[in-house]
Amino acid sequence: MRARMTSPWLFFLITYGLTWVLHVPAALSGQTNMEFPTMLLYMLGGFGPTVAGIVLVYRERDKNQRKDFWRRTIDFRRIRGSGYLVILLLPLILFALGLGLDVLVGGQPPALPNIAAAASQPATLIGLVIPLIIFGPLSEELGWRGFVLDRLQARYTPLASSLVLGLLWWAWHLPLFFIRGTTQYIFGIFTLPFWSFLTMVVGLSVLMSWVHNRNKRSTLAAIILHFTFALAFTLVYPISDRAFAVTAVLFCLAAALLWRVMPTQPAEVEDHPLPIQDEARLVLTKE
């Protein structure tokens, strides 16, 4: 029984079920994501990963491990000084480079209406930042990086785990391509932005795993990186298809460079003397 509990695939089954049971009807409704009740289905569906992660932590883990789960979510002390440079600045730098390279090869300079609006009315940043924190970082990362990344790394290498998680994270978004009003709906199916989104999500997943592992399994580091990514994208949106593609490639190159220059391994799971890989193997032999 315990071996089945440690499988990451139960998490993905619950996550997809919780999200798609809400997002599929939202897509079929024909309404935009700002119309009721589609808006409610759209918003609640985004919490699938975090809800699944919390449920499984309380189903499978003991009291100390549950405390560890929440400590990793709120403890700023886990994040190294150099870690803040990556999680706070890297997405902004990569989007700026992507836009700059696009202009250098003949693209039109971006209008950046959201930056202009924030500069003229700074109070609008509050209405921008709060949804960006809740819908995405908090609604997803307690599941993706807070729970299931450890489970994947118990079975596969950190890089392979990151790539698998990135692909499944991208596929989890698929119903959004059919919900009117979402950014993914604007991208369209099988277009250049569709594939660029896939490339960017996989690259971001590798970066997320890197900051998670380098900062004592910090879920908070992943939450902040997810937020700065969403903020950078929102500030430069709308973005040309080519600039988006170039930026997606830059995310993958940055992830590969960081992994190459400063390779990382999963940190030991607190309250256990064994590294997470050995803990999982030991559990699997006990049934």
Phi and psi restraints in degrees (value plus and minus 20) as a CYANA .aco file:
   2 ARG   PHI     -81.8   -41.8
   2 ARG   PSI     -55.4   -15.4
   3 ALA   PHI     -82.4   -42.4
   3 ALA   PSI     -59.6   -19.6
   4 ARG   PHI     -87.0   -47.0
   4 ARG   PSI     -53.9   -13.9
   5 MET   PHI     -83.4   -43.4
   5 MET   PSI     -53.5   -13.5
   6 THR   PHI    -103.4   -63.4
   6 THR   PSI     -23.4    16.6
   7 SER   PHI     -89.5   -49.5
   7 SER   PSI     114.8   154.8
   8 PRO   PHI     -92.6   -52.6
   8 PRO   PSI     -37.6     2.4
   9 TRP   PHI     -92.7   -52.7
   9 TRP   PSI     -45.3    -5.3
  10 LEU   PHI     -83.8   -43.8
  10 LEU   PSI     -58.8   -18.8
  11 PHE   PHI     -79.6   -39.6
  11 PHE   PSI     -67.3   -27.3
  12 PHE   PHI     -84.8   -44.8
  12 PHE   PSI     -57.3   -17.3
  13 LEU   PHI     -82.0   -42.0
  13 LEU   PSI     -66.2   -26.2
  14 ILE   PHI     -87.2   -47.2
  14 ILE   PSI     -63.1   -23.1
  15 THR   PHI     -81.6   -41.6
  15 THR   PSI     -71.0   -31.0
  16 TYR   PHI     -81.9   -41.9
  16 TYR   PSI     -60.0   -20.0
  17 GLY   PHI     -83.1   -43.1
  17 GLY   PSI     -68.2   -28.2
  18 LEU   PHI     -82.5   -42.5
  18 LEU   PSI     -60.1   -20.1
  19 THR   PHI     -98.2   -58.2
  19 THR   PSI     -70.3   -30.3
  20 TRP   PHI     -90.4   -50.4
  20 TRP   PSI     -47.5    -7.5
  21 VAL   PHI     -85.8   -45.8
  21 VAL   PSI     -39.1     0.9
  22 LEU   PHI    -121.7   -81.7
  22 LEU   PSI     -59.9   -19.9
  23 HIS   PHI     -95.6   -55.6
  23 HIS   PSI     -52.4   -12.4
  24 VAL   PHI     -84.6   -44.6
  24 VAL   PSI     -68.4   -28.4
  25 PRO   PHI     -80.5   -40.5
  25 PRO   PSI     -54.1   -14.1
  26 ALA   PHI     -82.7   -42.7
  26 ALA   PSI     -60.2   -20.2
  27 ALA   PHI     -87.5   -47.5
  27 ALA   PSI     -57.7   -17.7
  28 LEU   PHI     -97.0   -57.0
  28 LEU   PSI     -35.9     4.1
  29 SER   PHI     -88.1   -48.1
  29 SER   PSI     -47.6    -7.6
  30 GLY   PHI      61.2   101.2
  30 GLY   PSI     -25.4    14.6
  31 GLN   PHI    -103.1   -63.1
  31 GLN   PSI     145.5   185.5
  32 THR   PHI    -101.3   -61.3
  32 THR   PSI     147.4   187.4
  33 ASN   PHI     -92.9   -52.9
  33 ASN   PSI     -21.2    18.8
  34 MET   PHI    -126.4   -86.4
  34 MET   PSI     -17.1    22.9
  35 GLU   PHI    -123.6   -83.6
  35 GLU   PSI     121.8   161.8
  36 PHE   PHI    -103.8   -63.8
  36 PHE   PSI     117.9   157.9
  37 PRO   PHI    -113.5   -73.5
  37 PRO   PSI     -19.3    20.7
  38 THR   PHI     -78.8   -38.8
  38 THR   PSI     -57.1   -17.1
  39 MET   PHI     -78.0   -38.0
  39 MET   PSI     -60.9   -20.9
  40 LEU   PHI     -86.8   -46.8
  40 LEU   PSI     -64.4   -24.4
  41 LEU   PHI     -81.6   -41.6
  41 LEU   PSI     -62.0   -22.0
  42 TYR   PHI     -82.9   -42.9
  42 TYR   PSI     -66.5   -26.5
  43 MET   PHI     -90.5   -50.5
  43 MET   PSI     -66.4   -26.4
  44 LEU   PHI     -87.2   -47.2
  44 LEU   PSI     -55.4   -15.4
  45 GLY   PHI     -81.6   -41.6
  45 GLY   PSI     -48.9    -8.9
  46 GLY   PHI     -87.8   -47.8
  46 GLY   PSI     -34.9     5.1
  47 PHE   PHI    -107.7   -67.7
  47 PHE   PSI     -16.5    23.5
  48 GLY   PHI     -71.4   -31.4
  48 GLY   PSI     -69.9   -29.9
  49 PRO   PHI     -82.4   -42.4
  49 PRO   PSI     -65.7   -25.7
  50 THR   PHI     -86.6   -46.6
  50 THR   PSI     -62.3   -22.3
  51 VAL   PHI     -81.8   -41.8
  51 VAL   PSI     -64.6   -24.6
  52 ALA   PHI     -81.6   -41.6
  52 ALA   PSI     -62.8   -22.8
  53 GLY   PHI     -82.4   -42.4
  53 GLY   PSI     -65.9   -25.9
  54 ILE   PHI     -85.1   -45.1
  54 ILE   PSI     -63.9   -23.9
  55 VAL   PHI     -79.2   -39.2
  55 VAL   PSI     -64.8   -24.8
  56 LEU   PHI     -92.9   -52.9
  56 LEU   PSI     -52.4   -12.4
  57 VAL   PHI     -81.3   -41.3
  57 VAL   PSI     -65.4   -25.4
  58 TYR   PHI     -96.5   -56.5
  58 TYR   PSI     -39.4     0.6
  59 ARG   PHI    -102.4   -62.4
  59 ARG   PSI     -54.8   -14.8
  60 GLU   PHI    -129.2   -89.2
  60 GLU   PSI     -45.4    -5.4
  61 ARG   PHI    -123.2   -83.2
  61 ARG   PSI     136.6   176.6
  62 ASP   PHI    -105.4   -65.4
  62 ASP   PSI    -198.2  -158.2
  63 LYS   PHI     -79.8   -39.8
  63 LYS   PSI     -64.8   -24.8
  64 ASN   PHI     -85.9   -45.9
  64 ASN   PSI     -58.7   -18.7
  65 GLN   PHI     -90.1   -50.1
  65 GLN   PSI     -52.2   -12.2
  66 ARG   PHI     -87.0   -47.0
  66 ARG   PSI     -60.3   -20.3
  67 LYS   PHI     -81.8   -41.8
  67 LYS   PSI     -61.1   -21.1
  68 ASP   PHI     -80.3   -40.3
  68 ASP   PSI     -60.8   -20.8
  69 PHE   PHI     -77.2   -37.2
  69 PHE   PSI     -65.3   -25.3
  70 TRP   PHI     -97.0   -57.0
  70 TRP   PSI     -53.9   -13.9
  71 ARG   PHI     -81.1   -41.1
  71 ARG   PSI     -61.6   -21.6
  72 ARG   PHI     -86.3   -46.3
  72 ARG   PSI     -39.4     0.6
  73 THR   PHI    -105.3   -65.3
  73 THR   PSI     -46.5    -6.5
  74 ILE   PHI    -141.8  -101.8
  74 ILE   PSI     -30.6     9.4
  75 ASP   PHI    -104.8   -64.8
  75 ASP   PSI      86.7   126.7
  76 PHE   PHI     -90.1   -50.1
  76 PHE   PSI     -42.4    -2.4
  77 ARG   PHI     -88.4   -48.4
  77 ARG   PSI     -38.4     1.6
  78 ARG   PHI     -90.2   -50.2
  78 ARG   PSI     -44.8    -4.8
  79 ILE   PHI    -105.1   -65.1
  79 ILE   PSI     104.0   144.0
  80 ARG   PHI     -91.2   -51.2
  80 ARG   PSI     141.5   181.5
  81 GLY   PHI     -78.1   -38.1
  81 GLY   PSI     -62.6   -22.6
  82 SER   PHI     -87.5   -47.5
  82 SER   PSI     -46.7    -6.7
  83 GLY   PHI     -84.2   -44.2
  83 GLY   PSI     -54.1   -14.1
  84 TYR   PHI     -86.1   -46.1
  84 TYR   PSI     -51.3   -11.3
  85 LEU   PHI     -82.5   -42.5
  85 LEU   PSI     -59.3   -19.3
  86 VAL   PHI     -93.1   -53.1
  86 VAL   PSI     -70.0   -30.0
  87 ILE   PHI     -94.5   -54.5
  87 ILE   PSI     -44.8    -4.8
  88 LEU   PHI    -115.6   -75.6
  88 LEU   PSI     -52.3   -12.3
  89 LEU   PHI    -131.7   -91.7
  89 LEU   PSI     -50.2   -10.2
  90 LEU   PHI     -79.5   -39.5
  90 LEU   PSI     -67.1   -27.1
  91 PRO   PHI     -78.6   -38.6
  91 PRO   PSI     -62.1   -22.1
  92 LEU   PHI     -82.7   -42.7
  92 LEU   PSI     -61.9   -21.9
  93 ILE   PHI     -84.0   -44.0
  93 ILE   PSI     -63.8   -23.8
  94 LEU   PHI     -86.8   -46.8
  94 LEU   PSI     -61.2   -21.2
  95 PHE   PHI     -85.5   -45.5
  95 PHE   PSI     -59.2   -19.2
  96 ALA   PHI     -83.8   -43.8
  96 ALA   PSI     -62.1   -22.1
  97 LEU   PHI     -84.3   -44.3
  97 LEU   PSI     -62.0   -22.0
  98 GLY   PHI     -81.4   -41.4
  98 GLY   PSI     -64.0   -24.0
  99 LEU   PHI     -85.8   -45.8
  99 LEU   PSI     -61.0   -21.0
 100 GLY   PHI     -84.6   -44.6
 100 GLY   PSI     -63.1   -23.1
 101 LEU   PHI     -84.3   -44.3
 101 LEU   PSI     -57.7   -17.7
 102 ASP   PHI     -82.8   -42.8
 102 ASP   PSI     -62.3   -22.3
 103 VAL   PHI     -84.8   -44.8
 103 VAL   PSI     -58.3   -18.3
 104 LEU   PHI     -82.7   -42.7
 104 LEU   PSI     -50.8   -10.8
 105 VAL   PHI    -116.7   -76.7
 105 VAL   PSI      -3.6    36.4
 106 GLY   PHI      88.8   128.8
 106 GLY   PSI     -17.5    22.5
 107 GLY   PHI     -94.5   -54.5
 107 GLY   PSI     141.5   181.5
 108 GLN   PHI     -99.0   -59.0
 108 GLN   PSI     117.7   157.7
 109 PRO   PHI     -78.0   -38.0
 109 PRO   PSI     116.6   156.6
 110 PRO   PHI     -87.8   -47.8
 110 PRO   PSI     128.5   168.5
 111 ALA   PHI     -95.5   -55.5
 111 ALA   PSI     -50.3   -10.3
 112 LEU   PHI      32.1    72.1
 112 LEU   PSI      35.0    75.0
 113 PRO   PHI     -84.4   -44.4
 113 PRO   PSI     -52.0   -12.0
 114 ASN   PHI     -90.6   -50.6
 114 ASN   PSI     -56.0   -16.0
 115 ILE   PHI     -87.0   -47.0
 115 ILE   PSI     -61.8   -21.8
 116 ALA   PHI     -82.6   -42.6
 116 ALA   PSI     -61.0   -21.0
 117 ALA   PHI     -85.9   -45.9
 117 ALA   PSI     -61.1   -21.1
 118 ALA   PHI     -87.5   -47.5
 118 ALA   PSI     -55.0   -15.0
 119 ALA   PHI     -89.3   -49.3
 119 ALA   PSI     -56.9   -16.9
 120 SER   PHI     -99.9   -59.9
 120 SER   PSI     -50.6   -10.6
 121 GLN   PHI    -156.5  -116.5
 121 GLN   PSI      63.4   103.4
 122 PRO   PHI     -75.7   -35.7
 122 PRO   PSI     -46.4    -6.4
 123 ALA   PHI     -82.7   -42.7
 123 ALA   PSI     -44.1    -4.1
 124 THR   PHI     -86.1   -46.1
 124 THR   PSI     -38.9     1.1
 125 LEU   PHI     -83.0   -43.0
 125 LEU   PSI     -51.9   -11.9
 126 ILE   PHI     -83.2   -43.2
 126 ILE   PSI     -66.6   -26.6
 127 GLY   PHI     -87.0   -47.0
 127 GLY   PSI     -39.9     0.1
 128 LEU   PHI    -106.1   -66.1
 128 LEU   PSI     -63.5   -23.5
 129 VAL   PHI     -92.6   -52.6
 129 VAL   PSI     -62.3   -22.3
 130 ILE   PHI     -79.8   -39.8
 130 ILE   PSI     -69.8   -29.8
 131 PRO   PHI     -82.3   -42.3
 131 PRO   PSI     -54.1   -14.1
 132 LEU   PHI     -86.3   -46.3
 132 LEU   PSI     -49.8    -9.8
 133 ILE   PHI     -96.5   -56.5
 133 ILE   PSI     -63.9   -23.9
 134 ILE   PHI     -94.9   -54.9
 134 ILE   PSI     -69.6   -29.6
 135 PHE   PHI    -115.0   -75.0
 135 PHE   PSI      74.0   114.0
 136 GLY   PHI     114.1   154.1
 136 GLY   PSI    -102.6   -62.6
 137 PRO   PHI     -77.6   -37.6
 137 PRO   PSI     -75.8   -35.8
 138 LEU   PHI     -98.8   -58.8
 138 LEU   PSI     -53.5   -13.5
 139 SER   PHI     -96.9   -56.9
 139 SER   PSI     -33.6     6.4
 140 GLU   PHI    -142.1  -102.1
 140 GLU   PSI     -62.0   -22.0
 141 GLU   PHI     -91.7   -51.7
 141 GLU   PSI     -43.0    -3.0
 142 LEU   PHI     -86.3   -46.3
 142 LEU   PSI     -38.2     1.8
 143 GLY   PHI    -115.7   -75.7
 143 GLY   PSI     -75.2   -35.2
 144 TRP   PHI     -80.6   -40.6
 144 TRP   PSI     -79.1   -39.1
 145 ARG   PHI    -116.6   -76.6
 145 ARG   PSI     -48.6    -8.6
 146 GLY   PHI     -93.0   -53.0
 146 GLY   PSI     -47.2    -7.2
 147 PHE   PHI    -143.5  -103.5
 147 PHE   PSI     -82.3   -42.3
 148 VAL   PHI     -99.2   -59.2
 148 VAL   PSI     -43.4    -3.4
 149 LEU   PHI     -79.6   -39.6
 149 LEU   PSI     -62.9   -22.9
 150 ASP   PHI     -78.5   -38.5
 150 ASP   PSI     -60.6   -20.6
 151 ARG   PHI     -86.3   -46.3
 151 ARG   PSI     -59.5   -19.5
 152 LEU   PHI     -87.4   -47.4
 152 LEU   PSI     -61.1   -21.1
 153 GLN   PHI     -91.7   -51.7
 153 GLN   PSI     -35.9     4.1
 154 ALA   PHI     -92.4   -52.4
 154 ALA   PSI     -38.5     1.5
 155 ARG   PHI    -132.1   -92.1
 155 ARG   PSI     -51.2   -11.2
 156 TYR   PHI    -147.8  -107.8
 156 TYR   PSI     152.5   192.5
 157 THR   PHI     -87.5   -47.5
 157 THR   PSI     139.1   179.1
 158 PRO   PHI     -76.9   -36.9
 158 PRO   PSI     -61.6   -21.6
 159 LEU   PHI     -87.6   -47.6
 159 LEU   PSI     -65.0   -25.0
 160 ALA   PHI     -81.7   -41.7
 160 ALA   PSI     -60.4   -20.4
 161 SER   PHI     -81.2   -41.2
 161 SER   PSI     -61.5   -21.5
 162 SER   PHI     -84.0   -44.0
 162 SER   PSI     -61.3   -21.3
 163 LEU   PHI     -89.1   -49.1
 163 LEU   PSI     -62.6   -22.6
 164 VAL   PHI     -81.5   -41.5
 164 VAL   PSI     -66.9   -26.9
 165 LEU   PHI     -83.5   -43.5
 165 LEU   PSI     -58.9   -18.9
 166 GLY   PHI     -81.9   -41.9
 166 GLY   PSI     -63.0   -23.0
 167 LEU   PHI     -86.3   -46.3
 167 LEU   PSI     -61.8   -21.8
 168 LEU   PHI     -91.9   -51.9
 168 LEU   PSI     -53.1   -13.1
 169 TRP   PHI     -83.7   -43.7
 169 TRP   PSI     -63.3   -23.3
 170 TRP   PHI     -84.0   -44.0
 170 TRP   PSI     -67.6   -27.6
 171 ALA   PHI     -82.3   -42.3
 171 ALA   PSI     -50.8   -10.8
 172 TRP   PHI     -79.7   -39.7
 172 TRP   PSI     -48.0    -8.0
 173 HIS   PHI     -99.7   -59.7
 173 HIS   PSI     -27.6    12.4
 174 LEU   PHI     -74.0   -34.0
 174 LEU   PSI     -61.4   -21.4
 175 PRO   PHI     -79.0   -39.0
 175 PRO   PSI     -45.4    -5.4
 176 LEU   PHI     -84.4   -44.4
 176 LEU   PSI     -44.2    -4.2
 177 PHE   PHI     -89.8   -49.8
 177 PHE   PSI     -29.2    10.8
 178 PHE   PHI    -136.3   -96.3
 178 PHE   PSI     -17.5    22.5
 179 ILE   PHI    -118.2   -78.2
 179 ILE   PSI      95.9   135.9
 180 ARG   PHI     -79.2   -39.2
 180 ARG   PSI     117.0   157.0
 181 GLY   PHI      78.3   118.3
 181 GLY   PSI     -38.8     1.2
 182 THR   PHI     -97.6   -57.6
 182 THR   PSI     139.2   179.2
 183 THR   PHI     -81.6   -41.6
 183 THR   PSI     -58.8   -18.8
 184 GLN   PHI     -84.8   -44.8
 184 GLN   PSI     -55.9   -15.9
 185 TYR   PHI     -82.6   -42.6
 185 TYR   PSI     -59.3   -19.3
 186 ILE   PHI     -86.4   -46.4
 186 ILE   PSI     -56.9   -16.9
 187 PHE   PHI     -78.4   -38.4
 187 PHE   PSI     -64.6   -24.6
 188 GLY   PHI      67.8   107.8
 188 GLY   PSI     150.3   190.3
 189 ILE   PHI    -113.8   -73.8
 189 ILE   PSI     112.9   152.9
 190 PHE   PHI      41.8    81.8
 190 PHE   PSI       5.1    45.1
 191 THR   PHI    -112.7   -72.7
 191 THR   PSI     155.2   195.2
 192 LEU   PHI     -80.2   -40.2
 192 LEU   PSI     -64.9   -24.9
 193 PRO   PHI     -82.6   -42.6
 193 PRO   PSI     -50.9   -10.9
 194 PHE   PHI     -79.2   -39.2
 194 PHE   PSI     -68.5   -28.5
 195 TRP   PHI     -94.7   -54.7
 195 TRP   PSI     -51.7   -11.7
 196 SER   PHI     -84.3   -44.3
 196 SER   PSI     -59.4   -19.4
 197 PHE   PHI     -81.7   -41.7
 197 PHE   PSI     -62.3   -22.3
 198 LEU   PHI     -79.2   -39.2
 198 LEU   PSI     -68.8   -28.8
 199 THR   PHI     -80.8   -40.8
 199 THR   PSI     -63.6   -23.6
 200 MET   PHI     -87.2   -47.2
 200 MET   PSI     -61.2   -21.2
 201 VAL   PHI     -84.8   -44.8
 201 VAL   PSI     -60.9   -20.9
 202 VAL   PHI     -86.2   -46.2
 202 VAL   PSI     -64.2   -24.2
 203 GLY   PHI     -81.7   -41.7
 203 GLY   PSI     -62.4   -22.4
 204 LEU   PHI     -84.8   -44.8
 204 LEU   PSI     -56.4   -16.4
 205 SER   PHI     -81.0   -41.0
 205 SER   PSI     -61.7   -21.7
 206 VAL   PHI     -84.3   -44.3
 206 VAL   PSI     -62.4   -22.4
 207 LEU   PHI     -82.2   -42.2
 207 LEU   PSI     -60.5   -20.5
 208 MET   PHI     -81.2   -41.2
 208 MET   PSI     -64.6   -24.6
 209 SER   PHI     -84.4   -44.4
 209 SER   PSI     -57.9   -17.9
 210 TRP   PHI     -82.0   -42.0
 210 TRP   PSI     -68.1   -28.1
 211 VAL   PHI     -90.6   -50.6
 211 VAL   PSI     -52.5   -12.5
 212 HIS   PHI     -82.5   -42.5
 212 HIS   PSI     -70.0   -30.0
 213 ASN   PHI     -92.2   -52.2
 213 ASN   PSI     -55.8   -15.8
 214 ARG   PHI     -93.9   -53.9
 214 ARG   PSI     -35.5     4.5
 215 ASN   PHI    -142.2  -102.2
 215 ASN   PSI      26.9    66.9
 216 LYS   PHI      36.1    76.1
 216 LYS   PSI      26.3    66.3
 217 ARG   PHI      39.8    79.8
 217 ARG   PSI      20.5    60.5
 218 SER   PHI     -96.3   -56.3
 218 SER   PSI      92.3   132.3
 219 THR   PHI     -88.9   -48.9
 219 THR   PSI     -53.5   -13.5
 220 LEU   PHI     -81.3   -41.3
 220 LEU   PSI     -58.9   -18.9
 221 ALA   PHI     -81.2   -41.2
 221 ALA   PSI     -60.7   -20.7
 222 ALA   PHI     -87.4   -47.4
 222 ALA   PSI     -58.6   -18.6
 223 ILE   PHI     -80.9   -40.9
 223 ILE   PSI     -66.5   -26.5
 224 ILE   PHI     -86.1   -46.1
 224 ILE   PSI     -62.3   -22.3
 225 LEU   PHI     -82.4   -42.4
 225 LEU   PSI     -61.5   -21.5
 226 HIS   PHI     -80.8   -40.8
 226 HIS   PSI     -61.4   -21.4
 227 PHE   PHI     -85.5   -45.5
 227 PHE   PSI     -67.1   -27.1
 228 THR   PHI     -86.0   -46.0
 228 THR   PSI     -51.5   -11.5
 229 PHE   PHI     -83.6   -43.6
 229 PHE   PSI     -69.3   -29.3
 230 ALA   PHI     -82.7   -42.7
 230 ALA   PSI     -58.7   -18.7
 231 LEU   PHI     -85.9   -45.9
 231 LEU   PSI     -65.4   -25.4
 232 ALA   PHI     -81.2   -41.2
 232 ALA   PSI     -63.6   -23.6
 233 PHE   PHI     -84.3   -44.3
 233 PHE   PSI     -61.9   -21.9
 234 THR   PHI     -84.4   -44.4
 234 THR   PSI     -59.6   -19.6
 235 LEU   PHI     -86.7   -46.7
 235 LEU   PSI     -53.6   -13.6
 236 VAL   PHI    -114.4   -74.4
 236 VAL   PSI     -29.7    10.3
 237 TYR   PHI     -92.0   -52.0
 237 TYR   PSI     121.1   161.1
 238 PRO   PHI     -98.5   -58.5
 238 PRO   PSI     126.7   166.7
 239 ILE   PHI    -141.3  -101.3
 239 ILE   PSI     123.5   163.5
 240 SER   PHI     -87.3   -47.3
 240 SER   PSI     136.2   176.2
 241 ASP   PHI     -79.0   -39.0
 241 ASP   PSI     -62.0   -22.0
 242 ARG   PHI     -88.7   -48.7
 242 ARG   PSI     -62.2   -22.2
 243 ALA   PHI     -82.5   -42.5
 243 ALA   PSI     -57.3   -17.3
 244 PHE   PHI     -85.7   -45.7
 244 PHE   PSI     -61.7   -21.7
 245 ALA   PHI     -85.0   -45.0
 245 ALA   PSI     -63.1   -23.1
 246 VAL   PHI     -82.7   -42.7
 246 VAL   PSI     -62.7   -22.7
 247 THR   PHI     -85.2   -45.2
 247 THR   PSI     -58.9   -18.9
 248 ALA   PHI     -80.1   -40.1
 248 ALA   PSI     -62.6   -22.6
 249 VAL   PHI     -84.3   -44.3
 249 VAL   PSI     -59.6   -19.6
 250 LEU   PHI     -82.4   -42.4
 250 LEU   PSI     -57.4   -17.4
 251 PHE   PHI     -81.8   -41.8
 251 PHE   PSI     -61.4   -21.4
 252 CYS   PHI     -87.8   -47.8
 252 CYS   PSI     -60.7   -20.7
 253 LEU   PHI     -85.1   -45.1
 253 LEU   PSI     -61.8   -21.8
 254 ALA   PHI     -83.0   -43.0
 254 ALA   PSI     -61.9   -21.9
 255 ALA   PHI     -83.4   -43.4
 255 ALA   PSI     -63.7   -23.7
 256 ALA   PHI     -84.2   -44.2
 256 ALA   PSI     -60.2   -20.2
 257 LEU   PHI     -86.0   -46.0
 257 LEU   PSI     -66.4   -26.4
 258 LEU   PHI     -81.1   -41.1
 258 LEU   PSI     -63.1   -23.1
 259 TRP   PHI     -85.7   -45.7
 259 TRP   PSI     -52.8   -12.8
 260 ARG   PHI     -96.6   -56.6
 260 ARG   PSI     -66.2   -26.2
 261 VAL   PHI     -95.3   -55.3
 261 VAL   PSI     -60.9   -20.9
 262 MET   PHI    -148.7  -108.7
 262 MET   PSI      54.0    94.0
 263 PRO   PHI     -81.2   -41.2
 263 PRO   PSI     131.4   171.4
 264 THR   PHI    -154.1  -114.1
 264 THR   PSI     131.1   171.1
 265 GLN   PHI    -144.7  -104.7
 265 GLN   PSI     136.8   176.8
 266 PRO   PHI     -81.3   -41.3
 266 PRO   PSI     117.6   157.6
 267 ALA   PHI     -92.3   -52.3
 267 ALA   PSI     141.2   181.2
 268 GLU   PHI     -86.8   -46.8
 268 GLU   PSI     124.4   164.4
 269 VAL   PHI     -94.8   -54.8
 269 VAL   PSI     108.3   148.3
 270 GLU   PHI     -84.6   -44.6
 270 GLU   PSI     130.8   170.8
 271 ASP   PHI      55.2    95.2
 271 ASP   PSI     -11.5    28.5
 272 HIS   PHI    -156.3  -116.3
 272 HIS   PSI     117.7   157.7
 273 PRO   PHI     -97.4   -57.4
 273 PRO   PSI     -35.1     4.9
 274 LEU   PHI    -118.1   -78.1
 274 LEU   PSI     125.0   165.0
 275 PRO   PHI     -78.1   -38.1
 275 PRO   PSI     138.2   178.2
 276 ILE   PHI     -78.9   -38.9
 276 ILE   PSI     -55.9   -15.9
 277 GLN   PHI     -83.6   -43.6
 277 GLN   PSI     -63.5   -23.5
 278 ASP   PHI     -89.7   -49.7
 278 ASP   PSI     -55.7   -15.7
 279 GLU   PHI     -80.3   -40.3
 279 GLU   PSI     -65.1   -25.1
 280 ALA   PHI     -85.1   -45.1
 280 ALA   PSI     -61.5   -21.5
 281 ARG   PHI     -83.9   -43.9
 281 ARG   PSI     -60.4   -20.4
 282 LEU   PHI     -83.4   -43.4
 282 LEU   PSI     -62.8   -22.8
 283 VAL   PHI     -83.1   -43.1
 283 VAL   PSI     -60.8   -20.8
 284 LEU   PHI     -87.4   -47.4
 284 LEU   PSI     -41.4    -1.4
 285 THR   PHI    -111.0   -71.0
 285 THR   PSI     -23.7    16.3
 286 LYS   PHI    -112.7   -72.7
 286 LYS   PSI     -31.3     8.7
